[in-house]
């Protein structure tokens, strides 16, 4: 286990051979890393249990306080929605950052934030095990009209990524992959094949 930032530092320095941490394939990242896909990229808003608030479009975050991890695709989506809402004359959302996920969930439980926007698998697991929160909105992690892919990540040209894809495809073929996703209620995010370096999310200015 390591932090998001240190994961990439570890890959760059060859401390780690492979990274698994909800990493989305993007064209910018493909310049430094190789990828073997294993799941669709979905994100979720997790809120305190019992709330009637739902996030169906970007407008639903107006005036809310939302936590998100820095440097992620979720942060970009949230910021883009906030900018669009401000231009439309809607109340600005407050975006919060915490040092750890435990701090984030403490803020959620105490009502200091309305929701946490993060990877859907993490949210689904926390909801199922904590029994204190609920998912109030789920979206593609790539943004509107796109479907991102989550992938095992290796240093570019290290020679490891093809072996990882073979292992993933073996798990898909023998059914063990489907069983793992079903156990964690993530069947909807399944892929039929692990792809090596597929088209990623486009670069942004």
Secondary structure as GFF3:
##gff-version 3
##sequence-region A 1 205
A	DSSP	alpha_helix	4	12	.	.	.	ID=ss1
A	DSSP	three_ten_helix	29	31	.	.	.	ID=ss2
A	DSSP	beta_strand	33	40	.	.	.	ID=ss3
A	DSSP	beta_strand	42	48	.	.	.	ID=ss4
A	DSSP	three_ten_helix	58	61	.	.	.	ID=ss5
A	DSSP	beta_strand	65	68	.	.	.	ID=ss6
A	DSSP	alpha_helix	73	87	.	.	.	ID=ss7
A	DSSP	beta_strand	94	96	.	.	.	ID=ss8
A	DSSP	alpha_helix	101	110	.	.	.	ID=ss9
A	DSSP	beta_strand	115	119	.	.	.	ID=ss10
A	DSSP	alpha_helix	120	130	.	.	.	ID=ss11
A	DSSP	beta_strand	133	140	.	.	.	ID=ss12
A	DSSP	beta_strand	149	155	.	.	.	ID=ss13
A	DSSP	alpha_helix	161	174	.	.	.	ID=ss14
A	DSSP	alpha_helix	176	183	.	.	.	ID=ss15
A	DSSP	three_ten_helix	187	189	.	.	.	ID=ss16
###
